[in-house]
Amino acid sequence: MADNDKTYAPSAEMAAGAHADRATYEAMYAASVADPDAFWGEHGKRLDWMTPYTKVKNTSFAPGNIDIKWFEDGSLNVAANCIDRHLATRGTQTAIIWEPDDPEAGAQHITYQQLHAHVSKFANVLKEMGVGKGDRVVIYLPMIPQAAYAMLACARIGAIHSVVFAGFSADALAARVNGSEAKVVITADEAPRGGRNTPLKVNADKAFEKVTVDSKMLVVKRTGGDIAMTAGRDVWLHEMEETVSADCPPEEMNAEDPLFILYTSGSTGQPKGVVHTTGGYLVYASMTHQYTFDYHDGDVFWCTADVGWVTGHSYIVYGPLANGATTLMFEGVPTYPDAGRFWQVCEEHKVNQFYTAPTAIRALMGKGNAFVEKYDLSALKVLGTVGEPINPEAWNWYNDVVGGGNVPIVDTWWQTETGGHLLTPLPGATPTKPGSATLPFFGVKPVVLEPETGKEITTTEAEGVLAIADSWPSQMRTIWGDHDRFEMTYFSQYKDMFFSGDGCRRDADGYYWITGRVDDVINVSGHRMGTAEVESALVAHTAVNEAAVVGYPHDIKGQGIYAYVSLMAGQDPSEELRKELSDWVRAEIGPIAKPDLIQFAPGLPKTRSGKIMRRILRKIAENDYGALGDTSTLAEPEVVDDLIANRMNKG
Ligand code: WTA
């Protein structure tokens, strides 16, 4: 049992200088769950409110009435909190360090004053294009400062942004533009990454062939590459900026007005638009940023995520900037020009808190220690991980080689839906164990349920599925345009609880260990992917009759994508077709969805009622077919013999 695992206690020095030591954490946690109104009423004051709230928590998880409101009678503006309120005290401090893909190009430092000027202009450009309070804007940009400006510009005028990861395909972009009925899509000519340029504007043009709503395009000049502009639809940001005023007063927003929509994968159907609102989200993002990373004034904070994911929203843009931090934005990839890039950037900018994903750690670990040891990492005070369970081997390498054995690691468990960290150590408070996300953040009530009955397991040691018993301020409020689906997805399986979709174990010390998704969501390189999405892309190909997709263990990615495909009559299962199908999925969704293994199968294992038996497909993909379990309900047992004989993962 993991209780015997080695624990790493915070050093006395760390505990003494931290926002929270053990005793503070315990006292604050107890207060936060005993009286959420009092606790969050107090901590909500970390923001500047235009109208102070008098109500704090008003939330219901009751069937038929899922209703979540925090600070509901308060008003504020997120951009004013992330920029304007810092101007008097830290106007000349760097807000954003931008590190471009090409290390030779040199970093940019953007001060809070400059950020204010950029965002105000950008906001006026959006207004000029007809965007107003409550309108949606899609952001499809590389990791450039304009991505942060665009998000904050929307927040400033009360528009709702929906950031679409630049690695997503034209089709995926079109679906999100249509889904949110966006008035404007912000993109760039090209996106440099790892020394190559992705033709972003070309993708956006392709997407617009399928865009059915009236939408304009605002284009950022990043590389100066040759692109086509459609008259009457497309405009350049830099040209528009010349025509607008530099003054844009922040719009007064109710705490419960939507701040953003972010599409994420679920176990069924197409991605859903997770909606986060203004007040509670920012309170929680800023508080977790401060406590989880033990951020102090003057520190340089680097989260390596992309702003296309929730991690980039909460911990590159909103949390750090609300705290007046210096946040680093990196355009490139960990292995370009070589596997030392992360550490070179850490040295160059004296990064104090570094936050990345286990998949990156594993990839870099495989390149050897020399890439790390070449650089001075002595400024590092906290290391963070997010996105998937971290295997102890990677944890130890992060700890020993990157942290030199004396930098605490925070393994943060959370989701797009949760807006911020729910389970995490605090660097000065929580002894860590490799692979455990440890204990709940303030205000979070995790429960472990029996998967079948939904009964809460109340013993300290427990194994089951993870749910959260009560609301926290940055909980998602709804699915864009589909509140019923919100209730169905998160509150119907287990009554009066928010269901996470993750399995977990609680050890004798009350520590939580996430065991991975228990639904049909897989986690590929820390990116969430619904198997249903990949399946629907595959069956959209004319050669494919049926497809079933499962995850299998992958050394670097955590999980790889394993697709079983049965072909239409008359189609030959050739290597060319295998490649074609791979490329097809890549084009339909994006490179992250490309199957690692495709197995052609004459048939898929089904129950007599025609339901695909995924349990069996998972076992075969895991090369663990000795343990297939009960196969007596199979309609055609011989299908399984063929699947085993021709399995793709023989390792
Ligand atoms: C997984 C990313 C183990 C989990 C912030 C969750 C993790 C999904 C961890 C959410 C962690 C995230 N340990 N698993 N520290 N962090 N996950 O929405 O399965 O992209 O449900 O949010 O990632 O992924 P999402």
Boltz pocket constraint, residues with backbone or C-beta under 6 A from the ligand:
constraints:
  - pocket:
      binder: B
      contacts: [[A, 264], [A, 309], [A, 310], [A, 311], [A, 385], [A, 386], [A, 387], [A, 388], [A, 389], [A, 390], [A, 411], [A, 412], [A, 413], [A, 414], [A, 415], [A, 416], [A, 417], [A, 437], [A, 500], [A, 501], [A, 502], [A, 514], [A, 516], [A, 517], [A, 523], [A, 526], [A, 527], [A, 528]]
      max_distance: 6.0
